[in-house]
Amino acid sequence: MGNIWAPEVVVEKELAIALINKQFPELSIQSIKEIGEGFDNTIYAVNDIYVFRFPRREIAGELMETEAVLLPKIQQLLPIKIPVPVFFGQKSQDYRWSFLGYSYLEGKMPHKLTQENRTKLIGPLAAFLKALHSISIKDLKGVPVPYDKLGRLDIGKRKAGMMEKLEDLCLLDNSQVFEKARDYCQGIEHIEVPCEHVLVHGDLHLGNMLVNEGKELTAIIDWGDVHIGHSAVDLAIVYSLIPAEEREAFYAVYGKTDSVTLELARFKAVYTLVLLLAYALDKKELLLYEEAKTSLAIALSSS
């Protein structure tokens, strides 16, 4: 079975330069460097001022058009910075999808977080998700935000794939955390997802957060999975980031939620982290691998 992050198209640097020069000649590219890739996008820094994201898959191209309209509309409603497009690349004969350019946001992916670091992130993250999930869907009329068509919380749909990745991880890394994750996966049963329609980031994990040198939250990036769905999709971050004994502090700010949502959030956290671990191994990203492994242990800790 192929990996879900396998690209359909990769925009190499020469094509990125050609596309930007053709559509935005005013930029006058002085420097350009690839700064990352994800499941869905190839990312370049231009002149150390802008970041351009080019879709790698069809679904990412469709969601890029959502970002173009949605992110400028919601930026003022959120207490943490998000990337807001300033360049709107159009699909063309040279490249079949839209692409976006954003002002560069300072910060780095959180890593080597101490207990104190994690505690410091609780309040800002809770306030951010409370604000995001409180945005009125009615106010988004006319914005092409999709509903969840991927079954992100569908345990039956995702369990077999998660087990397969865990078996591979157990073979490559004889770690207790993977054994514990395999036991969790084997034991989890179907949970009926309650009908809830809120605006969610859709892919909230450490790799899509930026912090400053003091490990303070500065931005939430990569909105390629934004959709209208269940809050548990985003609340997965509570399990992967926050130790069990401090999760109540998050909900003291965000607001109380029910036990079904909490269990779905834990499942989403474990599922996402298993995928990140498999991706990190495939791409030989040691830092991401170690952070995801630590997060998986936290997600599996008792609530």
Helices and strands as residue ranges (DSSP letters): H 13-23, G 25-27, E 32-37, E 41-46, E 50-55, H 58-74, G 75-77, E 85-89, E 99-103, H 115-133, G 137-140, H 155-172, H 176-187, E 198-200, G 206-208, E 209-211, E 217-220, E 227-229, H 232-241, G 244-246, H 247-254, H 259-283, H 286-299
